[in-house]
Amino acid sequence: MRLLITALLAASIAGSAAAQAPATVKDGFSLAVTGDLIGPEHSITGYSDPGTLRIQRLLSGADAAFGNQEGAIFDFDKFSGWPAAQNGGGTPVNDAAVAFDLKAMGFRLMSMANNHATDFGVEGMALTRQALDAAGVAHAGTGDSLTAARAPAYAKTGRGTVALVSFAGTYTDISLATDPNPARGFRARPGLAPLRSRELQRVTPEQMRTLREIAARSATPDAAKNPEVFSAARTGDELTIGRTTFRVDERPGLSYDLDAGDRAAALASVKEARGKADLVLFSIHAHETASSDPEDARPADYMRPLFHDLIDAGADAVVRHGPHALLGVEIYKGRPIFYGMGSLMFQVGDRNRQFRGFTLPAEWYDGAVAVSEYREGRVAVIRIHPFVQNLEDERLQGTPKSPSHEDAQRILKRIQVASAQFGTRIDIEGDVGVIRLPTER
C-alpha cells in the first residue's frame, strides 16, 4: 500500500510539473492584454488621435494582442434580422469596417463570449464572426455548437502560435450554445460557451433558523404538501426562497457553485490547446463579485481557485473582463492573472457619463494595456500602460486617450493597491506600472 501511495504521489507531482512547463514561444515574445471593447461604432482610422495611436503602437508592437469584443460587428443598414428579445443591457453594434480597425490596431485574438454575444440573435453573432474572419482576427467563445464554442482559437505569430480559450460566466439565457441531440432529432444551437454558476447567500446557523421560520410561516398549505418546494425550509444546510438560495456558513457573504460540466470543459479545452500551441491564454467574461455591495469589486469566490486550476492545466495567462473596472494582478506559478482590465473602448453614455438616467462611475472610463514580455518561455516583466477614455471629442468619444500625469498615477496606484491582496508588487516608474518576475522559478 505504501508503495502504491508513493507511486501515486510521484505521478501526481510529475503531472503537475509537466503542466507547469514553460511556454515554447521564442525569446522576446510579448503578449498585450486589455479589457472590453464597446465600440468604436464607426471606423476611427485616419483621425490620428495621439492617445489612440499610442495604444495602437502598444498593441501592434506586441506579438499578440487580446481584447474582448463586447458588441456586434456588421453593417446595420444591411442587416435583415432583429434585435433579440434579451440583450446584455444594450445593443452595441459597430460597422463591419471596424473589424479591420481592430486588426490594424494589432489585435490577433478576440473573445466573443459575453453578455452581448447575441444582442442581435445568432444571426448577428454569425455576422460578427464573419467580420472578424474577413479581417484576419482569430476569435473564440462562440460557435455553431457548444463543442465549437468551447474550442480553442489559434493565431500564428513570428515567435510562436498562441491559443485562446474563452468562456462566459455572465451571459443572457438565450445565448447558450448546445450540441445536437440525435436521439430527438435536434440540431446544434449556435451560441456561446458558458461557465454556469449558482449564486448562494452564505448565512450563519442562527440566520438560517430565522429564515426557515419565515419560510415556514409564509408557505401555503399546498406548498407544504410538495416536498420539492418545502423540504428545504425544514431540513438541510440550504434553503431556497424564490430565486435566492441560502447556505449555512460561518462566513456570511456571496458564494457561487460552478457547473461541474462547464468547469471540466474549460480545463479540457486548455489542455487541448496546450498540446497544439506555444502559449495558451484563457479568458472569461464575468461580472460576479464577492459581495452584493456595488462598491465591493473583489472577484467572486470561485474565480481564484478556478484560475489556478486553469494554469495548472496549461494556461500561461488568464484574463477576466466584464466589470469595466481596473482590478488586481496575481502571479501564480509565474503566470499572470488579470482580474479586471477595464475597457479599451467604452462608447456608453454621453460626455457627462449619463446613461439612461444614471451617472456611470468615473472609474469605468479608465483603462490599461498590460504587456507581458517572455524570456525562455516565462514572463520576465509586465508593463502596465494606463489611459483614460476620450469624453471631449465627439468623433472619438469612448476611445483611448493619453492620461495626464495625475490620472496615470491615480490609475496605477489603484491597480497597485488591488494587486497587493495577491502579494503582487507593482513598481510605478514614470507613468508605467512594472511587475518584475524572478528569472528562476
Buried (B, 14 or more C-beta within 10 A) or exposed (E): EEEEEEEEEEEEEEEEEEBBEBBBBBEEBBBBBBBBBBBBBEBBBEEEBEBBBBBBEBBBEBBBBBBBBBBBBBEBEEBEEEBBEBBBEBBBBBBBBBBBBBBBBBBBBBBBBBBBBBBBBBBBBBBBBBBBEEBEBBBBBBBBBBBBBBBBBBBEBEBBBBBBBBBBBBBBEBBBBBBBEEEEEEEBBBBBBBBBBEBBBBBEEEBBEEBBEEBEEEBEEEEBEEEEBBEBBEEEEEBBBEEEBBBBBEEEBBBBEBEEEBBEBBBEBBBBBBEEBBBBBBBBBBBBBBEEEEEEBBBBBBBBEBBBBBBBBBBBBBBBBBBBBBBBBBBBEBBBBBBBBBBBBBBBBEEEBEBEEEEBEEBBBBBBBBBBBBBEBBBBBBBBBBBBBBBEEEEBBBBBBBBEEEBBBBBBEBBBEBBEEBEBEBEBEEBBBBBEBEEEE
